[in-house]
Amino acid sequence: MADRLEYPVVIEPLSAEDDGGFSAVVPDLPGCMSDGDTPEQAIANVQDAIAVWIEAAQDLGRSIPRPSRHLALA
């Protein structure tokens, strides 16, 4: 299994209406996302989300996509 740190993560600022901060989305893992007050916190939080996503997929007997290489960690 690929290491969870290998998955590309897209970081985007959240709007003031969303209370600010940053979102972190993992395009390779549908529905896998998190957020944080800073980009660094969003990345740290999404690493936990990746681990939970992979564990849930394994428990359900679903395949786990390999990390793509078309995005860079932002």
N, CA, C and O atoms as CSV, one atom per row, in Angstrom:
chain,resi,resn,atom,element,x,y,z
A,1,MET,N,N,0.843,-1.183,0.000
A,1,MET,CA,C,0.000,0.000,0.000
A,1,MET,C,C,0.888,1.247,0.000
A,1,MET,O,O,1.935,1.277,0.647
A,2,ALA,N,N,0.456,2.266,-0.730
A,2,ALA,CA,C,1.228,3.500,-0.812
A,2,ALA,C,C,1.155,4.249,0.509
A,2,ALA,O,O,0.159,4.171,1.227
A,3,ASP,N,N,2.196,4.955,0.812
A,3,ASP,CA,C,2.219,5.766,2.024
A,3,ASP,C,C,1.254,6.933,1.864
A,3,ASP,O,O,1.167,7.531,0.791
A,4,ARG,N,N,0.541,7.249,2.917
A,4,ARG,CA,C,-0.478,8.291,2.825
A,4,ARG,C,C,0.099,9.662,2.475
A,4,ARG,O,O,-0.619,10.510,1.947
A,5,LEU,N,N,1.373,9.893,2.758
A,5,LEU,CA,C,1.990,11.178,2.451
A,5,LEU,C,C,2.218,11.366,0.956
A,5,LEU,O,O,2.524,12.475,0.518
A,6,GLU,N,N,2.076,10.310,0.170
A,6,GLU,CA,C,2.325,10.408,-1.258
A,6,GLU,C,C,1.143,10.981,-2.028
A,6,GLU,O,O,1.295,11.331,-3.199
A,7,TYR,N,N,-0.016,11.089,-1.417
A,7,TYR,CA,C,-1.184,11.588,-2.142
A,7,TYR,C,C,-1.101,13.102,-2.318
A,7,TYR,O,O,-0.831,13.829,-1.362
A,8,PRO,N,N,-1.337,13.576,-3.551
A,8,PRO,CA,C,-1.375,15.034,-3.768
A,8,PRO,C,C,-2.524,15.652,-2.983
A,8,PRO,O,O,-3.588,15.051,-2.833
A,9,VAL,N,N,-2.294,16.851,-2.489
A,9,VAL,CA,C,-3.293,17.575,-1.709
A,9,VAL,C,C,-3.436,18.967,-2.319
A,9,VAL,O,O,-2.444,19.637,-2.607
A,10,VAL,N,N,-4.683,19.390,-2.510
A,10,VAL,CA,C,-4.959,20.730,-3.018
A,10,VAL,C,C,-5.414,21.591,-1.843
A,10,VAL,O,O,-6.395,21.278,-1.169
A,11,ILE,N,N,-4.676,22.688,-1.609
A,11,ILE,CA,C,-4.987,23.612,-0.520
A,11,ILE,C,C,-5.585,24.876,-1.124
A,11,ILE,O,O,-5.027,25.461,-2.052
A,12,GLU,N,N,-6.731,25.288,-0.583
A,12,GLU,CA,C,-7.372,26.517,-1.053
A,12,GLU,C,C,-7.877,27.308,0.143
A,12,GLU,O,O,-8.329,26.726,1.129
A,13,PRO,N,N,-7.803,28.643,0.060
A,13,PRO,CA,C,-8.351,29.447,1.151
A,13,PRO,C,C,-9.874,29.341,1.173
A,13,PRO,O,O,-10.516,29.281,0.124
A,14,LEU,N,N,-10.436,29.320,2.360
A,14,LEU,CA,C,-11.884,29.336,2.519
A,14,LEU,C,C,-12.358,30.784,2.592
A,14,LEU,O,O,-11.619,31.664,3.032
A,15,SER,N,N,-13.573,31.021,2.165
A,15,SER,CA,C,-14.116,32.379,2.175
A,15,SER,C,C,-14.419,32.837,3.604
A,15,SER,O,O,-14.514,32.029,4.528
A,16,ALA,N,N,-14.566,34.130,3.754
A,16,ALA,CA,C,-14.913,34.682,5.062
A,16,ALA,C,C,-16.263,34.141,5.532
A,16,ALA,O,O,-16.481,33.967,6.731
A,17,GLU,N,N,-17.173,33.872,4.582
A,17,GLU,CA,C,-18.480,33.299,4.930
A,17,GLU,C,C,-18.333,31.909,5.542
A,17,GLU,O,O,-19.186,31.472,6.315
A,18,ASP,N,N,-17.232,31.208,5.190
A,18,ASP,CA,C,-16.947,29.880,5.744
A,18,ASP,C,C,-16.031,29.965,6.959
A,18,ASP,O,O,-15.427,28.970,7.360
A,19,ASP,N,N,-15.931,31.154,7.542
A,19,ASP,CA,C,-15.098,31.414,8.722
A,19,ASP,C,C,-13.605,31.389,8.424
A,19,ASP,O,O,-12.800,31.230,9.341
A,20,GLY,N,N,-13.222,31.542,7.163
A,20,GLY,CA,C,-11.811,31.625,6.801
A,20,GLY,C,C,-11.085,30.298,6.967
A,20,GLY,O,O,-11.711,29.242,7.057
A,21,GLY,N,N,-9.774,30.364,7.006
A,21,GLY,CA,C,-8.971,29.155,7.089
A,21,GLY,C,C,-8.694,28.595,5.705
A,21,GLY,O,O,-8.796,29.303,4.704
A,22,PHE,N,N,-8.343,27.318,5.661
A,22,PHE,CA,C,-7.941,26.678,4.418
A,22,PHE,C,C,-8.543,25.283,4.319
A,22,PHE,O,O,-8.634,24.562,5.312
A,23,SER,N,N,-8.952,24.912,3.113
A,23,SER,CA,C,-9.428,23.545,2.878
A,23,SER,C,C,-8.298,22.737,2.264
A,23,SER,O,O,-7.438,23.275,1.567
A,24,ALA,N,N,-8.310,21.450,2.529
A,24,ALA,CA,C,-7.346,20.512,1.967
A,24,ALA,C,C,-8.144,19.355,1.371
A,24,ALA,O,O,-8.871,18.660,2.082
A,25,VAL,N,N,-8.001,19.153,0.051
A,25,VAL,CA,C,-8.756,18.130,-0.661
A,25,VAL,C,C,-7.772,17.156,-1.298
A,25,VAL,O,O,-6.739,17.564,-1.829
A,26,VAL,N,N,-8.102,15.861,-1.239
A,26,VAL,CA,C,-7.280,14.816,-1.843
A,26,VAL,C,C,-8.030,14.306,-3.080
A,26,VAL,O,O,-8.910,13.454,-2.958
A,27,PRO,N,N,-7.684,14.823,-4.276
A,27,PRO,CA,C,-8.428,14.458,-5.481
A,27,PRO,C,C,-8.433,12.956,-5.785
A,27,PRO,O,O,-9.393,12.452,-6.368
A,28,ASP,N,N,-7.387,12.244,-5.402
A,28,ASP,CA,C,-7.306,10.806,-5.689
A,28,ASP,C,C,-8.265,9.973,-4.840
A,28,ASP,O,O,-8.569,8.832,-5.188
A,29,LEU,N,N,-8.740,10.535,-3.730
A,29,LEU,CA,C,-9.605,9.802,-2.799
A,29,LEU,C,C,-10.933,10.550,-2.687
A,29,LEU,O,O,-11.039,11.481,-1.888
A,30,PRO,N,N,-11.938,10.170,-3.459
A,30,PRO,CA,C,-13.204,10.901,-3.493
A,30,PRO,C,C,-13.793,11.129,-2.098
A,30,PRO,O,O,-13.955,10.196,-1.311
A,31,GLY,N,N,-14.107,12.392,-1.818
A,31,GLY,CA,C,-14.697,12.749,-0.541
A,31,GLY,C,C,-13.715,12.954,0.585
A,31,GLY,O,O,-14.115,13.299,1.697
A,32,CYS,N,N,-12.432,12.750,0.322
A,32,CYS,CA,C,-11.417,12.896,1.370
A,32,CYS,C,C,-10.967,14.351,1.424
A,32,CYS,O,O,-10.362,14.867,0.485
A,33,MET,N,N,-11.281,15.007,2.557
A,33,MET,CA,C,-10.925,16.414,2.715
A,33,MET,C,C,-10.877,16.774,4.186
A,33,MET,O,O,-11.362,16.039,5.045
A,34,SER,N,N,-10.282,17.917,4.451
A,34,SER,CA,C,-10.242,18.447,5.807
A,34,SER,C,C,-10.022,19.942,5.694
A,34,SER,O,O,-10.057,20.497,4.596
A,35,ASP,N,N,-9.796,20.596,6.821
A,35,ASP,CA,C,-9.498,22.022,6.801
A,35,ASP,C,C,-8.650,22.382,8.011
A,35,ASP,O,O,-8.369,21.539,8.863
A,36,GLY,N,N,-8.249,23.635,8.074
A,36,GLY,CA,C,-7.450,24.118,9.196
A,36,GLY,C,C,-7.332,25.616,9.135
A,36,GLY,O,O,-7.674,26.239,8.130
A,37,ASP,N,N,-6.842,26.195,10.222
A,37,ASP,CA,C,-6.684,27.648,10.279
A,37,ASP,C,C,-5.550,28.136,9.385
A,37,ASP,O,O,-5.584,29.265,8.895
A,38,THR,N,N,-4.549,27.290,9.172
A,38,THR,CA,C,-3.402,27.633,8.325
A,38,THR,C,C,-3.239,26.532,7.273
A,38,THR,O,O,-3.775,25.437,7.448
A,39,PRO,N,N,-2.513,26.799,6.189
A,39,PRO,CA,C,-2.264,25.726,5.209
A,39,PRO,C,C,-1.584,24.524,5.850
A,39,PRO,O,O,-1.908,23.382,5.526
A,40,GLU,N,N,-0.647,24.771,6.754
A,40,GLU,CA,C,0.074,23.683,7.405
A,40,GLU,C,C,-0.855,22.834,8.263
A,40,GLU,O,O,-0.749,21.608,8.281
A,41,GLN,N,N,-1.765,23.495,8.973
A,41,GLN,CA,C,-2.726,22.763,9.803
A,41,GLN,C,C,-3.687,21.959,8.925
A,41,GLN,O,O,-4.049,20.834,9.271
A,42,ALA,N,N,-4.099,22.531,7.795
A,42,ALA,CA,C,-4.984,21.812,6.876
A,42,ALA,C,C,-4.298,20.560,6.346
A,42,ALA,O,O,-4.931,19.510,6.241
A,43,ILE,N,N,-3.012,20.656,6.009
A,43,ILE,CA,C,-2.263,19.492,5.522
A,43,ILE,C,C,-2.148,18.439,6.621
A,43,ILE,O,O,-2.349,17.252,6.365
A,44,ALA,N,N,-1.827,18.866,7.842
A,44,ALA,CA,C,-1.713,17.913,8.953
A,44,ALA,C,C,-3.054,17.223,9.190
A,44,ALA,O,O,-3.098,16.013,9.412
A,45,ASN,N,N,-4.140,17.982,9.145
A,45,ASN,CA,C,-5.460,17.409,9.386
A,45,ASN,C,C,-5.874,16.452,8.270
A,45,ASN,O,O,-6.498,15.424,8.531
A,46,VAL,N,N,-5.529,16.787,7.034
A,46,VAL,CA,C,-5.946,15.919,5.926
A,46,VAL,C,C,-5.165,14.606,5.943
A,46,VAL,O,O,-5.645,13.606,5.409
A,47,GLN,N,N,-3.985,14.585,6.536
A,47,GLN,CA,C,-3.249,13.317,6.639
A,47,GLN,C,C,-4.040,12.324,7.494
A,47,GLN,O,O,-4.067,11.130,7.197
A,48,ASP,N,N,-4.678,12.816,8.548
A,48,ASP,CA,C,-5.541,11.955,9.363
A,48,ASP,C,C,-6.735,11.478,8.543
A,48,ASP,O,O,-7.133,10.316,8.630
A,49,ALA,N,N,-7.308,12.387,7.741
A,49,ALA,CA,C,-8.453,12.016,6.904
A,49,ALA,C,C,-8.065,10.951,5.886
A,49,ALA,O,O,-8.852,10.047,5.604
A,50,ILE,N,N,-6.845,11.052,5.329
A,50,ILE,CA,C,-6.369,10.040,4.376
A,50,ILE,C,C,-6.290,8.677,5.063
A,50,ILE,O,O,-6.735,7.670,4.512
A,51,ALA,N,N,-5.727,8.653,6.259
A,51,ALA,CA,C,-5.597,7.380,6.986
A,51,ALA,C,C,-6.968,6.767,7.251
A,51,ALA,O,O,-7.147,5.560,7.085
A,52,VAL,N,N,-7.937,7.583,7.660
A,52,VAL,CA,C,-9.287,7.088,7.937
A,52,VAL,C,C,-9.952,6.620,6.647
A,52,VAL,O,O,-10.628,5.591,6.641
A,53,TRP,N,N,-9.770,7.365,5.546
A,53,TRP,CA,C,-10.351,6.998,4.253
A,53,TRP,C,C,-9.832,5.624,3.821
A,53,TRP,O,O,-10.610,4.759,3.417
A,54,ILE,N,N,-8.517,5.432,3.909
A,54,ILE,CA,C,-7.904,4.165,3.491
A,54,ILE,C,C,-8.394,3.024,4.382
A,54,ILE,O,O,-8.708,1.941,3.886
A,55,GLU,N,N,-8.461,3.259,5.687
A,55,GLU,CA,C,-8.928,2.220,6.610
A,55,GLU,C,C,-10.378,1.830,6.301
A,55,GLU,O,O,-10.720,0.647,6.301
A,56,ALA,N,N,-11.222,2.828,6.040
A,56,ALA,CA,C,-12.631,2.542,5.727
A,56,ALA,C,C,-12.743,1.760,4.418
A,56,ALA,O,O,-13.535,0.822,4.323
A,57,ALA,N,N,-11.958,2.140,3.413
A,57,ALA,CA,C,-11.992,1.423,2.134
A,57,ALA,C,C,-11.568,-0.030,2.326
A,57,ALA,O,O,-12.180,-0.934,1.758
A,58,GLN,N,N,-10.523,-0.261,3.123
A,58,GLN,CA,C,-10.059,-1.625,3.392
A,58,GLN,C,C,-11.142,-2.424,4.117
A,58,GLN,O,O,-11.386,-3.585,3.787
A,59,ASP,N,N,-11.792,-1.803,5.106
A,59,ASP,CA,C,-12.846,-2.487,5.858
A,59,ASP,C,C,-14.012,-2.881,4.960
A,59,ASP,O,O,-14.663,-3.899,5.196
A,60,LEU,N,N,-14.278,-2.077,3.931
A,60,LEU,CA,C,-15.379,-2.343,3.011
A,60,LEU,C,C,-14.958,-3.207,1.829
A,60,LEU,O,O,-15.778,-3.535,0.972
A,61,GLY,N,N,-13.684,-3.575,1.783
A,61,GLY,CA,C,-13.186,-4.397,0.690
A,61,GLY,C,C,-13.053,-3.650,-0.633
A,61,GLY,O,O,-13.043,-4.261,-1.701
A,62,ARG,N,N,-12.951,-2.325,-0.553
A,62,ARG,CA,C,-12.830,-1.507,-1.768
A,62,ARG,C,C,-11.360,-1.289,-2.110
A,62,ARG,O,O,-10.486,-1.316,-1.244
A,63,SER,N,N,-11.119,-1.073,-3.392
A,63,SER,CA,C,-9.744,-0.816,-3.824
A,63,SER,C,C,-9.335,0.600,-3.422
A,63,SER,O,O,-10.165,1.504,-3.323
A,64,ILE,N,N,-8.052,0.762,-3.197
A,64,ILE,CA,C,-7.499,2.059,-2.813
A,64,ILE,C,C,-6.715,2.598,-3.999
A,64,ILE,O,O,-5.743,1.981,-4.435
A,65,PRO,N,N,-7.134,3.754,-4.528
A,65,PRO,CA,C,-6.431,4.314,-5.688
A,65,PRO,C,C,-4.969,4.603,-5.365
A,65,PRO,O,O,-4.622,4.992,-4.250
A,66,ARG,N,N,-4.129,4.401,-6.369
A,66,ARG,CA,C,-2.723,4.772,-6.205
A,66,ARG,C,C,-2.599,6.285,-6.289
A,66,ARG,O,O,-3.396,6.932,-6.969
A,67,PRO,N,N,-1.621,6.856,-5.614
A,67,PRO,CA,C,-1.433,8.317,-5.711
A,67,PRO,C,C,-1.078,8.710,-7.135
A,67,PRO,O,O,-0.259,8.068,-7.792
A,68,SER,N,N,-1.715,9.779,-7.595
A,68,SER,CA,C,-1.388,10.296,-8.927
A,68,SER,C,C,-0.135,11.174,-8.810
A,68,SER,O,O,0.285,11.550,-7.716
A,69,ARG,N,N,0.420,11.472,-9.924
A,69,ARG,CA,C,1.610,12.336,-9.934
A,69,ARG,C,C,1.355,13.638,-10.697
A,69,ARG,O,O,2.296,14.384,-10.970
A,70,HIS,N,N,0.084,13.923,-11.046
A,70,HIS,CA,C,-0.182,15.106,-11.840
A,70,HIS,C,C,-0.393,16.360,-11.003
A,70,HIS,O,O,-0.507,17.451,-11.561
A,71,LEU,N,N,-0.449,16.236,-9.688
A,71,LEU,CA,C,-0.584,17.377,-8.807
A,71,LEU,C,C,0.589,17.407,-7.839
A,71,LEU,O,O,1.153,16.370,-7.489
A,72,ALA,N,N,0.940,18.597,-7.418
A,72,ALA,CA,C,2.012,18.736,-6.423
A,72,ALA,C,C,1.399,19.144,-5.101
A,72,ALA,O,O,0.342,19.775,-5.070
A,73,LEU,N,N,2.050,18.789,-4.012
A,73,LEU,CA,C,1.614,19.220,-2.695
A,73,LEU,C,C,1.722,20.734,-2.645
A,73,LEU,O,O,2.800,21.292,-2.847
A,74,ALA,N,N,0.615,21.392,-2.379
A,74,ALA,CA,C,0.608,22.870,-2.414
A,74,ALA,C,C,0.485,23.430,-1.016
A,74,ALA,O,O,0.461,24.648,-0.839
